[in-house]
Amino acid sequence: MKPFGKINKILKKIPLHLAVVLMCFMWVLPTIGLFVSSFRSREDVRTTGWWTVFSGSESEMEIEGYEEYSTYCATCHGVDGTGVEGSDIFNPDTLTEYPRGNRLFLYLQEPIDGEAHVQDPELPGNPKEALEVVNPVHNYLTATKEEESFLSQFSFSNYVDALVGYKGTRTYLEDCDSSSDTPVGKFTCDLTTDLANPEGMGRAFINTLLVTIPATIIPILIAAFAAYAFAWLDFPGRQGLFALLVGLQIIPLQMTLIPISRMYARVGMQDTFLGIWLFHTGFGLPYAIYLMRNFIGTLPKELFESAYIDGADHWTAFRKIALPLATPAIASLGIYQFIWVWNDFLVAKIFLATKPVLTVQITNLIDPRGQNWHLLTGAAFLSFIIPMAVFFAFQRYFVRGMLAGSVKG
């Protein structure tokens, strides 16, 4: 019966393994798609799926807009776009004049020699219906028809545009190359200078570091002192204060945003880094003290008694015994607090209006008309590179710290 017992154990684990694999697949696949899309051009992202980069270039009939182009344009311009002498409508230089479908639509409304530009058949008279034809045609014109190598389909343009805050119709690198190093609008075409543009992710990255690092270190320092006091010092009201701290964890921070914002405005702390540090510290301390106290409280009592007998005071016991042994809890708390502050949007939006962090700046990359949405792919990866690195650097402490105080002995 032993062989059958082993088989039964293996069979019982199959549903669990399948569930884990399915969960990993559901998380990893969209991330891979976002990552691949972040290196593709705006037109490629708009006209083809990210998975097409692994299957080679598509045939013309598979590209969106082929049918509309064949119906309305191929009669005059030909299948390859060179049917009209002196005109190649697939030429990238030509297409830069019509970066979007609505611009192409306006051009097609202009008569040629007194006759409609599009004939046999003509475009629908209703502008909305006409755009439903022109937009696919524009996508077809801008889609790549030549056989491309795998690497040639990718570029860092989305990342560069997001970092400098470029919102033009082309890309930052293309505009700077075509201008022969002359200024392009508010950009100097010097990347080291343009990275400081307040509308770009580069400056927001610095702001996020200035917010997150102090807002992570300050609560941990205060929580470590408080946790040692709650665990090893005997003072009146200790249990009641600790119960109050536990209860403070359920208070939603949203209900305090307006009162604290008004208070900051009165004392001159609105739109300052100090104000947001104090806010994150205040709302991070209840959980931080709770986690640290549970861990320090499980340390062997004999260690501290021996230290006290040898003449050590509480400061020495805290610094030489409690802190080194509480490293897993500190690392776990650091990961939790760092990621929470880094990913915060609401608090940063309210208390740092003129110093946007990454989560706020991502929304600012899209203009009011909904353009530049393709930059969100690169901006999203720029925003979570650091949290991912922090998590993997300290992941071995994370589980140990999260389980702090759950098991005694």
C-alpha positions as a Markdown table, in Angstrom:
| # | Residue | x | y | z |
|---|---|---|---|---|
| 1 | Met | 0.0 | 0.0 | 0.0 |
| 2 | Lys | 3.0 | 2.3 | 0.4 |
| 3 | Pro | 3.4 | 3.0 | -3.3 |
| 4 | Phe | -0.3 | 3.9 | -3.6 |
| 5 | Gly | 0.1 | 6.2 | -0.5 |
| 6 | Lys | 2.8 | 8.2 | -2.2 |
| 7 | Ile | 0.8 | 8.4 | -5.4 |
| 8 | Asn | -2.2 | 9.7 | -3.4 |
| 9 | Lys | 0.0 | 12.4 | -1.7 |
| 10 | Ile | 1.2 | 13.5 | -5.1 |
| 11 | Leu | -2.3 | 13.6 | -6.6 |
| 12 | Lys | -3.6 | 15.6 | -3.7 |
| 13 | Lys | -0.9 | 18.3 | -4.3 |
| 14 | Ile | -1.7 | 18.7 | -8.0 |
| 15 | Pro | -4.7 | 21.1 | -7.5 |
| 16 | Leu | -2.5 | 23.3 | -5.2 |
| 17 | His | 0.3 | 23.4 | -7.7 |
| 18 | Leu | -2.0 | 24.2 | -10.5 |
| 19 | Ala | -3.6 | 27.0 | -8.5 |
| 20 | Val | -0.1 | 28.5 | -7.8 |
| 21 | Val | 0.9 | 28.2 | -11.4 |
| 22 | Leu | -2.3 | 29.8 | -12.6 |
| 23 | Met | -1.9 | 32.7 | -10.1 |
| 24 | Cys | 1.7 | 33.3 | -11.2 |
| 25 | Phe | 0.6 | 33.2 | -14.9 |
| 26 | Met | -2.2 | 35.7 | -14.2 |
| 27 | Trp | 0.3 | 38.1 | -12.6 |
| 28 | Val | 3.3 | 37.6 | -14.9 |
| 29 | Leu | 1.6 | 37.7 | -18.3 |
| 30 | Pro | 0.2 | 41.3 | -18.0 |
| 31 | Thr | 3.6 | 42.4 | -16.6 |
| 32 | Ile | 5.5 | 40.9 | -19.6 |
| 33 | Gly | 3.0 | 42.5 | -21.9 |
| 34 | Leu | 3.5 | 45.9 | -20.3 |
| 35 | Phe | 7.3 | 45.5 | -20.3 |
| 36 | Val | 7.4 | 44.6 | -24.0 |
| 37 | Ser | 5.0 | 47.5 | -24.9 |
| 38 | Ser | 7.2 | 50.0 | -23.0 |
| 39 | Phe | 9.9 | 49.5 | -25.7 |
| 40 | Arg | 7.5 | 49.8 | -28.7 |
| 41 | Ser | 6.6 | 52.9 | -30.6 |
| 42 | Arg | 3.2 | 54.6 | -30.2 |
| 43 | Glu | 2.0 | 53.4 | -33.6 |
| 44 | Asp | 3.1 | 49.8 | -33.0 |
| 45 | Val | 1.3 | 49.7 | -29.6 |
| 46 | Arg | -1.8 | 51.2 | -31.2 |
| 47 | Thr | -2.0 | 48.9 | -34.2 |
| 48 | Thr | -0.6 | 45.6 | -33.1 |
| 49 | Gly | -0.6 | 43.4 | -30.0 |
| 50 | Trp | 2.6 | 43.1 | -28.0 |
| 51 | Trp | 2.8 | 39.3 | -28.7 |
| 52 | Thr | 3.4 | 40.0 | -32.4 |
| 53 | Val | 7.0 | 40.9 | -31.7 |
| 54 | Phe | 7.6 | 37.2 | -31.1 |
| 55 | Ser | 5.8 | 36.0 | -34.2 |
| 56 | Gly | 7.5 | 38.1 | -36.9 |
| 57 | Ser | 6.0 | 40.9 | -39.0 |
| 58 | Glu | 2.4 | 40.6 | -40.0 |
| 59 | Ser | 1.2 | 40.3 | -43.6 |
| 60 | Glu | -0.5 | 43.4 | -45.0 |
| 61 | Met | -4.0 | 41.8 | -44.8 |
| 62 | Glu | -3.5 | 41.2 | -41.1 |
| 63 | Ile | -2.8 | 44.9 | -40.3 |
| 64 | Glu | -5.7 | 47.0 | -39.0 |
| 65 | Gly | -7.0 | 49.3 | -41.8 |
| 66 | Tyr | -6.0 | 47.2 | -44.8 |
| 67 | Glu | -9.6 | 46.8 | -45.9 |
| 68 | Glu | -10.4 | 50.5 | -45.6 |
| 69 | Tyr | -7.2 | 51.5 | -47.4 |
| 70 | Ser | -8.0 | 49.1 | -50.2 |
| 71 | Thr | -11.5 | 50.4 | -50.6 |
| 72 | Tyr | -10.9 | 54.2 | -50.4 |
| 73 | Cys | -7.2 | 54.8 | -51.3 |
| 74 | Ala | -5.7 | 52.0 | -53.3 |
| 75 | Thr | -7.5 | 53.0 | -56.5 |
| 76 | Cys | -5.4 | 56.2 | -56.9 |
| 77 | His | -2.4 | 55.6 | -54.6 |
| 78 | Gly | -1.9 | 51.9 | -55.4 |
| 79 | Val | -1.2 | 49.0 | -53.1 |
| 80 | Asp | 2.3 | 50.3 | -52.2 |
| 81 | Gly | 1.3 | 54.0 | -51.9 |
| 82 | Thr | 3.3 | 55.2 | -54.9 |
| 83 | Gly | 0.5 | 55.3 | -57.5 |
| 84 | Val | 0.5 | 59.1 | -57.6 |
| 85 | Glu | 3.7 | 60.5 | -59.2 |
| 86 | Gly | 6.0 | 62.2 | -56.7 |
| 87 | Ser | 4.0 | 61.0 | -53.7 |
| 88 | Asp | 4.8 | 58.1 | -51.4 |
| 89 | Ile | 2.1 | 58.1 | -48.7 |
| 90 | Phe | 3.9 | 55.3 | -46.7 |
| 91 | Asn | 7.0 | 57.5 | -46.4 |
| 92 | Pro | 7.7 | 58.3 | -42.7 |
| 93 | Asp | 8.6 | 61.9 | -43.6 |
| 94 | Thr | 5.2 | 62.3 | -45.2 |
| 95 | Leu | 3.4 | 60.8 | -42.3 |
| 96 | Thr | 5.0 | 63.2 | -39.8 |
| 97 | Glu | 2.7 | 65.9 | -41.2 |
| 98 | Tyr | -0.3 | 63.8 | -40.1 |
| 99 | Pro | 0.6 | 62.3 | -36.8 |
| 100 | Arg | -3.0 | 61.5 | -35.9 |
| 101 | Gly | -6.1 | 60.3 | -37.7 |
| 102 | Asn | -8.0 | 63.6 | -37.1 |
| 103 | Arg | -5.2 | 65.5 | -38.8 |
| 104 | Leu | -5.4 | 63.2 | -41.8 |
| 105 | Phe | -9.1 | 63.6 | -41.9 |
| 106 | Leu | -8.8 | 67.4 | -42.2 |
| 107 | Tyr | -6.3 | 67.0 | -45.0 |
| 108 | Leu | -8.7 | 64.6 | -46.9 |
| 109 | Gln | -11.4 | 67.2 | -46.6 |
| 110 | Glu | -9.4 | 69.6 | -48.8 |
| 111 | Pro | -10.5 | 69.4 | -52.5 |
| 112 | Ile | -7.9 | 68.6 | -55.2 |
| 113 | Asp | -8.5 | 70.5 | -58.6 |
| 114 | Gly | -12.0 | 71.4 | -57.4 |
| 115 | Glu | -13.0 | 67.8 | -56.7 |
| 116 | Ala | -13.2 | 65.7 | -53.6 |
| 117 | His | -10.0 | 64.2 | -52.5 |
| 118 | Val | -11.5 | 60.8 | -51.9 |
| 119 | Gln | -13.7 | 59.5 | -54.7 |
| 120 | Asp | -15.2 | 56.2 | -55.8 |
| 121 | Pro | -16.3 | 55.7 | -53.1 |
| 122 | Glu | -16.4 | 59.0 | -51.2 |
| 123 | Leu | -16.0 | 59.2 | -47.5 |
| 124 | Pro | -19.2 | 59.1 | -45.4 |
| 125 | Gly | -20.8 | 62.5 | -45.0 |
| 126 | Asn | -21.2 | 62.1 | -41.2 |
| 127 | Pro | -17.8 | 63.2 | -39.6 |
| 128 | Lys | -18.1 | 60.5 | -37.0 |
| 129 | Glu | -18.6 | 57.8 | -39.6 |
| 130 | Ala | -15.8 | 59.3 | -41.7 |
| 131 | Leu | -13.4 | 59.1 | -38.8 |
| 132 | Glu | -14.3 | 55.4 | -38.4 |
| 133 | Val | -12.8 | 55.0 | -41.9 |
| 134 | Val | -9.9 | 57.4 | -41.6 |
| 135 | Asn | -8.5 | 56.2 | -38.3 |
| 136 | Pro | -8.0 | 52.6 | -39.5 |
| 137 | Val | -6.4 | 54.0 | -42.7 |
| 138 | His | -4.0 | 56.1 | -40.7 |
| 139 | Asn | -3.1 | 53.1 | -38.6 |
| 140 | Tyr | -2.4 | 51.1 | -41.7 |
| 141 | Leu | -0.2 | 53.8 | -43.2 |
| 142 | Thr | 1.9 | 54.1 | -40.1 |
| 143 | Ala | 2.2 | 50.3 | -39.5 |
| 144 | Thr | 5.5 | 48.7 | -40.4 |
| 145 | Lys | 5.4 | 46.8 | -43.7 |
| 146 | Glu | 9.0 | 45.8 | -44.0 |
| 147 | Glu | 10.5 | 42.7 | -42.5 |
| 148 | Glu | 12.1 | 43.8 | -39.2 |
| 149 | Ser | 14.7 | 42.1 | -37.0 |
| 150 | Phe | 13.6 | 41.3 | -33.5 |
| 151 | Leu | 15.7 | 44.0 | -31.8 |
| 152 | Ser | 14.8 | 46.7 | -34.4 |
| 153 | Gln | 11.3 | 46.7 | -33.1 |
| 154 | Phe | 12.3 | 48.1 | -29.7 |
| 155 | Ser | 13.7 | 51.5 | -28.6 |
| 156 | Phe | 14.0 | 53.5 | -25.3 |
| 157 | Ser | 12.0 | 56.4 | -26.7 |
| 158 | Asn | 9.1 | 55.9 | -24.3 |
| 159 | Tyr | 11.4 | 55.9 | -21.3 |
| 160 | Val | 13.3 | 59.0 | -22.5 |
| 161 | Asp | 10.0 | 60.9 | -23.3 |
| 162 | Ala | 8.6 | 60.0 | -19.9 |
| 163 | Leu | 11.8 | 61.0 | -18.0 |
| 164 | Val | 12.0 | 64.5 | -19.7 |
| 165 | Gly | 8.2 | 65.0 | -19.9 |
| 166 | Tyr | 8.1 | 65.3 | -23.7 |
| 167 | Lys | 4.5 | 65.6 | -25.1 |
| 168 | Gly | 5.1 | 66.3 | -28.8 |
| 169 | Thr | 3.8 | 64.5 | -31.8 |
| 170 | Arg | 7.1 | 62.6 | -32.5 |
| 171 | Thr | 9.7 | 61.7 | -29.9 |
| 172 | Tyr | 12.2 | 63.7 | -27.9 |
| 173 | Leu | 15.1 | 62.1 | -29.7 |
| 174 | Glu | 13.6 | 62.5 | -33.1 |
| 175 | Asp | 12.9 | 66.2 | -32.5 |
| 176 | Cys | 16.4 | 66.9 | -31.1 |
| 177 | Asp | 18.1 | 65.0 | -34.0 |
| 178 | Ser | 16.1 | 66.9 | -36.6 |
| 179 | Ser | 16.8 | 70.3 | -35.0 |
| 180 | Ser | 20.6 | 69.9 | -35.0 |
| 181 | Asp | 20.9 | 70.4 | -31.3 |
| 182 | Thr | 18.9 | 73.6 | -31.3 |
| 183 | Pro | 16.2 | 74.1 | -28.6 |
| 184 | Val | 12.9 | 72.3 | -29.2 |
| 185 | Gly | 10.3 | 74.3 | -27.3 |
| 186 | Lys | 11.2 | 74.3 | -23.7 |
| 187 | Phe | 13.8 | 71.5 | -24.2 |
| 188 | Thr | 17.5 | 72.3 | -24.7 |
| 189 | Cys | 18.2 | 68.9 | -26.3 |
| 190 | Asp | 20.8 | 68.4 | -23.6 |
| 191 | Leu | 19.5 | 65.3 | -21.8 |
| 192 | Thr | 21.3 | 66.1 | -18.5 |
| 193 | Thr | 19.5 | 69.4 | -18.4 |
| 194 | Asp | 16.1 | 68.3 | -19.7 |
| 195 | Leu | 15.9 | 65.6 | -17.1 |
| 196 | Ala | 15.3 | 68.4 | -14.5 |
| 197 | Asn | 12.1 | 69.4 | -16.3 |
| 198 | Pro | 9.4 | 69.6 | -13.6 |
| 199 | Glu | 6.9 | 67.9 | -15.9 |
| 200 | Gly | 9.1 | 64.8 | -16.4 |
| 201 | Met | 9.6 | 61.6 | -14.5 |
| 202 | Gly | 13.2 | 62.4 | -13.8 |
| 203 | Arg | 12.4 | 65.2 | -11.4 |
| 204 | Ala | 9.5 | 63.2 | -9.9 |
| 205 | Phe | 11.9 | 60.4 | -9.3 |
| 206 | Ile | 14.1 | 62.6 | -7.1 |
| 207 | Asn | 11.0 | 64.0 | -5.3 |
| 208 | Thr | 9.8 | 60.4 | -4.6 |
| 209 | Leu | 13.2 | 59.5 | -3.1 |
| 210 | Leu | 13.1 | 62.7 | -0.9 |
| 211 | Val | 9.7 | 61.7 | 0.4 |
| 212 | Thr | 10.1 | 57.9 | 0.8 |
| 213 | Ile | 13.5 | 57.5 | 2.4 |
| 214 | Pro | 12.9 | 59.8 | 5.4 |
| 215 | Ala | 9.3 | 58.6 | 5.7 |
| 216 | Thr | 10.6 | 55.1 | 6.0 |
| 217 | Ile | 13.5 | 55.7 | 8.4 |
| 218 | Ile | 11.7 | 58.0 | 10.9 |
| 219 | Pro | 8.9 | 55.6 | 11.8 |
| 220 | Ile | 11.3 | 52.7 | 12.1 |
| 221 | Leu | 13.5 | 54.6 | 14.5 |
| 222 | Ile | 10.6 | 55.8 | 16.7 |
| 223 | Ala | 8.9 | 52.4 | 16.5 |
| 224 | Ala | 12.1 | 50.6 | 17.7 |
| 225 | Phe | 12.3 | 52.7 | 20.8 |
| 226 | Ala | 8.6 | 52.5 | 21.6 |
| 227 | Ala | 8.6 | 48.7 | 20.9 |
| 228 | Tyr | 11.4 | 48.1 | 23.4 |
| 229 | Ala | 9.6 | 50.2 | 26.0 |
| 230 | Phe | 6.3 | 48.3 | 25.6 |
| 231 | Ala | 8.1 | 45.0 | 25.7 |
| 232 | Trp | 10.6 | 45.4 | 28.5 |
| 233 | Leu | 9.8 | 48.5 | 30.5 |
| 234 | Asp | 7.2 | 48.5 | 33.3 |
| 235 | Phe | 5.3 | 51.8 | 33.5 |
| 236 | Pro | 1.7 | 52.7 | 34.3 |
| 237 | Gly | -0.8 | 52.4 | 31.5 |
| 238 | Arg | 1.5 | 50.3 | 29.3 |
| 239 | Gln | -1.2 | 47.8 | 28.2 |
| 240 | Gly | -3.8 | 50.5 | 27.7 |
| 241 | Leu | -1.5 | 52.6 | 25.5 |
| 242 | Phe | -0.6 | 49.5 | 23.5 |
| 243 | Ala | -4.3 | 48.6 | 23.0 |
| 244 | Leu | -4.9 | 52.2 | 21.9 |
| 245 | Leu | -2.1 | 51.9 | 19.3 |
| 246 | Val | -3.6 | 48.7 | 18.0 |
| 247 | Gly | -7.0 | 50.5 | 17.6 |
| 248 | Leu | -5.4 | 53.4 | 15.8 |
| 249 | Gln | -4.6 | 51.1 | 12.9 |
| 250 | Ile | -8.3 | 51.0 | 11.8 |
| 251 | Ile | -8.6 | 54.8 | 11.4 |
| 252 | Pro | -8.7 | 55.6 | 7.7 |
| 253 | Leu | -6.2 | 58.3 | 6.7 |
| 254 | Gln | -8.7 | 59.9 | 4.3 |
| 255 | Met | -10.8 | 61.3 | 7.1 |
| 256 | Thr | -7.8 | 63.3 | 8.4 |
| 257 | Leu | -6.6 | 64.8 | 5.1 |
| 258 | Ile | -8.7 | 68.0 | 5.3 |
| 259 | Pro | -8.1 | 68.8 | 9.0 |
| 260 | Ile | -4.3 | 68.3 | 8.7 |
| 261 | Ser | -4.1 | 70.1 | 5.4 |
| 262 | Arg | -5.8 | 73.1 | 7.0 |
| 263 | Met | -3.5 | 72.9 | 10.0 |
| 264 | Tyr | -0.4 | 72.7 | 7.7 |
| 265 | Ala | -1.7 | 75.8 | 5.8 |
| 266 | Arg | -1.8 | 77.8 | 9.0 |
| 267 | Val | 1.7 | 76.9 | 10.2 |
| 268 | Gly | 3.3 | 77.1 | 6.8 |
| 269 | Met | 3.9 | 73.4 | 6.3 |
| 270 | Gln | 1.7 | 72.9 | 3.3 |
| 271 | Asp | 3.6 | 71.7 | 0.1 |
| 272 | Thr | 6.7 | 70.9 | 2.2 |
| 273 | Phe | 8.6 | 67.6 | 2.5 |
| 274 | Leu | 8.5 | 67.9 | 6.3 |
| 275 | Gly | 4.7 | 68.0 | 6.3 |
| 276 | Ile | 4.4 | 64.8 | 4.3 |
| 277 | Trp | 7.2 | 63.1 | 6.3 |
| 278 | Leu | 5.2 | 63.8 | 9.5 |
| 279 | Phe | 2.0 | 62.6 | 8.0 |
| 280 | His | 3.4 | 59.3 | 6.9 |
| 281 | Thr | 5.2 | 58.9 | 10.2 |
| 282 | Gly | 2.0 | 59.4 | 12.1 |
| 283 | Phe | 0.0 | 56.9 | 10.2 |
| 284 | Gly | 2.8 | 54.4 | 9.9 |
| 285 | Leu | 3.7 | 54.3 | 13.6 |
| 286 | Pro | 0.7 | 52.2 | 15.0 |
| 287 | Tyr | 1.5 | 49.2 | 12.8 |
| 288 | Ala | 5.3 | 49.7 | 13.1 |
| 289 | Ile | 5.2 | 49.7 | 16.9 |
| 290 | Tyr | 2.8 | 46.7 | 16.9 |
| 291 | Leu | 5.0 | 44.7 | 14.6 |
| 292 | Met | 8.3 | 45.6 | 16.4 |
| 293 | Arg | 6.8 | 45.1 | 19.9 |
| 294 | Asn | 5.6 | 41.6 | 19.0 |
| 295 | Phe | 9.0 | 40.6 | 17.7 |
| 296 | Ile | 11.1 | 42.2 | 20.5 |
| 297 | Gly | 8.7 | 40.8 | 23.1 |
| 298 | Thr | 9.5 | 37.2 | 22.0 |
| 299 | Leu | 13.3 | 37.6 | 22.6 |
| 300 | Pro | 14.5 | 35.4 | 25.5 |
| 301 | Lys | 14.1 | 37.2 | 28.8 |
| 302 | Glu | 17.3 | 35.7 | 30.1 |
| 303 | Leu | 19.4 | 37.8 | 27.6 |
| 304 | Phe | 18.1 | 41.0 | 29.1 |
| 305 | Glu | 18.3 | 39.8 | 32.7 |
| 306 | Ser | 22.0 | 38.8 | 32.2 |
| 307 | Ala | 22.7 | 42.2 | 30.6 |
| 308 | Tyr | 21.1 | 44.0 | 33.5 |
| 309 | Ile | 23.0 | 41.9 | 36.1 |
| 310 | Asp | 26.3 | 42.8 | 34.3 |
| 311 | Gly | 25.5 | 46.5 | 34.8 |
| 312 | Ala | 24.0 | 47.3 | 31.4 |
| 313 | Asp | 21.3 | 50.0 | 31.3 |
| 314 | His | 18.2 | 50.0 | 29.1 |
| 315 | Trp | 20.0 | 52.0 | 26.4 |
| 316 | Thr | 22.8 | 49.5 | 26.2 |
| 317 | Ala | 20.4 | 46.5 | 26.2 |
| 318 | Phe | 18.4 | 48.2 | 23.4 |
| 319 | Arg | 21.4 | 49.0 | 21.3 |
| 320 | Lys | 23.4 | 45.8 | 21.7 |
| 321 | Ile | 20.8 | 43.2 | 22.1 |
| 322 | Ala | 17.3 | 44.2 | 20.9 |
| 323 | Leu | 18.3 | 46.0 | 17.7 |
| 324 | Pro | 20.6 | 43.3 | 16.3 |
| 325 | Leu | 18.2 | 40.5 | 17.1 |
| 326 | Ala | 15.2 | 42.5 | 15.6 |
| 327 | Thr | 16.9 | 42.8 | 12.2 |
| 328 | Pro | 14.2 | 40.6 | 10.5 |
| 329 | Ala | 11.4 | 42.7 | 11.9 |
| 330 | Ile | 13.1 | 46.0 | 10.9 |
| 331 | Ala | 13.8 | 44.7 | 7.4 |
| 332 | Ser | 10.2 | 43.6 | 7.0 |
| 333 | Leu | 8.8 | 46.8 | 8.4 |
| 334 | Gly | 11.2 | 48.8 | 6.1 |
| 335 | Ile | 9.9 | 46.9 | 3.0 |
| 336 | Tyr | 6.3 | 47.5 | 4.0 |
| 337 | Gln | 6.7 | 51.2 | 4.8 |
| 338 | Phe | 8.9 | 51.9 | 1.8 |
| 339 | Ile | 6.5 | 50.3 | -0.7 |
| 340 | Trp | 3.5 | 51.9 | 0.9 |
| 341 | Val | 5.0 | 55.4 | 0.8 |
| 342 | Trp | 6.5 | 54.9 | -2.7 |
| 343 | Asn | 3.2 | 53.9 | -4.2 |
| 344 | Asp | 1.1 | 56.5 | -2.3 |
| 345 | Phe | -0.9 | 58.9 | -4.6 |
| 346 | Leu | -3.6 | 60.6 | -2.5 |
| 347 | Val | -1.4 | 62.0 | 0.3 |
| 348 | Ala | 1.3 | 63.2 | -2.2 |
| 349 | Lys | -1.3 | 64.7 | -4.4 |
| 350 | Ile | -2.7 | 66.8 | -1.5 |
| 351 | Phe | 0.4 | 67.7 | 0.4 |
| 352 | Leu | 2.9 | 68.1 | -2.4 |
| 353 | Ala | 1.0 | 69.9 | -5.1 |
| 354 | Thr | 4.0 | 71.7 | -6.7 |
| 355 | Lys | 6.5 | 68.8 | -6.2 |
| 356 | Pro | 4.8 | 65.8 | -7.8 |
| 357 | Val | 6.1 | 62.3 | -7.1 |
| 358 | Leu | 6.1 | 59.4 | -9.5 |
| 359 | Thr | 2.6 | 58.2 | -8.9 |
| 360 | Val | 1.2 | 61.8 | -9.5 |
| 361 | Gln | 3.5 | 62.6 | -12.4 |
| 362 | Ile | 2.3 | 59.5 | -14.3 |
| 363 | Thr | -1.2 | 61.0 | -14.5 |
| 364 | Asn | 0.3 | 64.3 | -15.6 |
| 365 | Leu | 2.0 | 62.8 | -18.6 |
| 366 | Ile | -1.4 | 62.4 | -20.3 |
| 367 | Asp | -2.6 | 65.7 | -21.8 |
| 368 | Pro | -6.3 | 66.8 | -21.4 |
| 369 | Arg | -7.1 | 65.3 | -24.8 |
| 370 | Gly | -5.9 | 61.9 | -23.8 |
| 371 | Gln | -2.7 | 61.9 | -25.9 |
| 372 | Asn | 0.7 | 60.5 | -24.9 |
| 373 | Trp | -1.0 | 57.4 | -23.3 |
| 374 | His | 1.8 | 55.3 | -24.8 |
| 375 | Leu | 4.2 | 56.8 | -22.3 |
| 376 | Leu | 2.4 | 55.2 | -19.4 |
| 377 | Thr | 4.1 | 51.8 | -20.3 |
| 378 | Gly | 7.6 | 53.2 | -19.7 |
| 379 | Ala | 6.5 | 55.4 | -16.8 |
| 380 | Ala | 5.0 | 52.4 | -15.0 |
| 381 | Phe | 8.2 | 50.5 | -15.1 |
| 382 | Leu | 10.2 | 53.5 | -14.0 |
| 383 | Ser | 7.9 | 53.8 | -11.0 |
| 384 | Phe | 8.3 | 50.3 | -9.6 |
| 385 | Ile | 12.0 | 49.5 | -10.4 |
| 386 | Ile | 13.2 | 50.7 | -7.0 |
| 387 | Pro | 10.4 | 49.0 | -4.9 |
| 388 | Met | 11.1 | 45.8 | -6.7 |
| 389 | Ala | 14.8 | 46.0 | -6.0 |
| 390 | Val | 14.2 | 46.8 | -2.3 |
| 391 | Phe | 11.8 | 43.8 | -2.0 |
| 392 | Phe | 14.2 | 41.3 | -3.6 |
| 393 | Ala | 17.1 | 42.7 | -1.6 |
| 394 | Phe | 15.4 | 42.1 | 1.8 |
| 395 | Gln | 12.9 | 39.3 | 0.9 |
| 396 | Arg | 14.6 | 36.7 | 3.1 |
| 397 | Tyr | 13.7 | 38.8 | 6.1 |
| 398 | Phe | 10.2 | 39.6 | 5.0 |
| 399 | Val | 8.4 | 36.4 | 6.0 |
| 400 | Arg | 10.3 | 36.1 | 9.2 |
| 401 | Gly | 9.4 | 39.7 | 10.1 |
| 402 | Met | 5.7 | 39.3 | 9.2 |
| 403 | Leu | 5.5 | 36.2 | 11.4 |
| 404 | Ala | 7.0 | 38.1 | 14.4 |
| 405 | Gly | 5.4 | 37.1 | 17.6 |
| 406 | Ser | 3.0 | 34.6 | 16.0 |
| 407 | Val | 4.8 | 31.6 | 17.6 |
| 408 | Lys | 6.3 | 31.5 | 21.1 |
| 409 | Gly | 9.0 | 29.3 | 22.3 |
